[in-house]
Amino acid sequence: MRIKILIGLLSLCILNGCAQKKSKVDMNTMIEETFKTTPKHDKQPLYGIQIDKMGCRLSIAINDETLVDYFEKGGFSATETINGHIIKSGNQTLKVMVYPRNGAQFIDDLAHIKLELFYVAQKGDPMDSYKIMKTIELPKDLKEKKLSYFEINIPFEANVPWDFSAFYNNLVDLRKVPEIEKKVIAEYEKIRGLISSNDSNEYLKFILKNQKMEYEAFYMTKDEVNESVNWLIKDATPLENKEVLPMKNYELVFEKEGKKVFLRDRTSRDGAIRIEYGTINTEGDYKGQKSKETSLSPNLILVKGKTEFESL
């Protein structure tokens, strides 16, 4: 889920008054239970990627799962932690997918990428203890090849204190499910309904179902879990001038060997569910438009023997 603006829950309580108190208690109970049942580890290794790109569009995947899509114009620099994309210790795969910059037909000499795959032995260790495992850059002769797409696959090893393989082995290959696109769209419409009606409790129950794996992989403290839940739930709160837009221009995407599916915008790769909110601009190029927006693409899975989608 790509979220651009974080809204605190204080305003939610004010807007809903006493009626919201029950939801607040239920949410706190869910947070407490989620943290309590999340496995804890003394050894807390972290794996991540330092990303620098310009003059191209870029998508990065870890183990057949999208880490980030950088399809915006201009240069970009960021650090991404990849623990949440590692199922178990052993062989891992980093895939780098490069596309021409906006408006260009081929990847040209303006394209620049430098990725540093790094490892740190313990969460919270100082930066000077980080070890660079791999450095990835574009070949210097790429311009002459006139390519509209370029892919780099980098294997690496990871040693982590969890093993989620039993969970993933119990998931259905959604590519084999009849009318899967129709079913995914129907599920997304249900999620849009929860967001539109500000049904924060039901929305939280859905998105929190399997979050414990991510919280375990990032060794989250109770405060960090609380912050994460507040971040996740804000879409199903009564934001100012909130409007959940109809879905359009979306595509169906399978990952994790078909065990995960989601919808995304075909062009921007942003979330298929878009929300506009905030104050209304009264002048300028954006007159009449709301000042803020966010988008999300819930990851859907289906456990063997069940008929209802779950969120991942």
Summary of the structure (lengths in Angstrom):
residues: 312
radius of gyration: 20.7
end to end distance: 10.4
largest distance: 65.7
contacts: 875
relative contact order: 0.17
helix: 29%
strand: 34%
